[in-house]
């Protein structure tokens, strides 16, 4: 008698209009290989470009010597074979490929007629807020990406003052 009750109940449940056959669901996704971590010494840097006189910029387009800075990456996985770097910040009004000199809020006069130029490891210009650097090859483990900065005059006359700028960087991995 117990068998009949269970089978009857099961048969009634299957014939009920709210009971449907199971649908076929497909789930997709990707497991990404580990990329890299930005070393804490690279995340917030202060880079001294030096002290210069307005006479060091005799014509528009004059530049100072380049100063190297590095972005250190650690614990890169085997899946990260390369990285591009994008630099962003306020663009110079006279040359939008350069980083603008920014007011530090100290009340000191700001230099005018110059911006900061970003260069890749071959010392070729990289525009601010642009398409980014060429791809830097990465190996598993720790990697160092070299870049350079320099002042570049944007006007025929450069005036003395604070020449501080702020930029940010973003990485994409290949």
Buried (B, 14 or more C-beta within 10 A) or exposed (E): EEEEEEEEEEEEEEEEEEEEEEEEEEEEEEEEEEBBBEBEEBEEEEBEBEEBEBEBBEEBEBBBEBBEBBBBBBBBBEBBBEBBBBBBBBBBEBBBBBBBBBEEEEEEEBBBBBBBBBBBBEEEBBBBBBEBBEBBEBEBEBBEBBBBBBBBBBBEEBEEBBBBBEBEBEBEBE
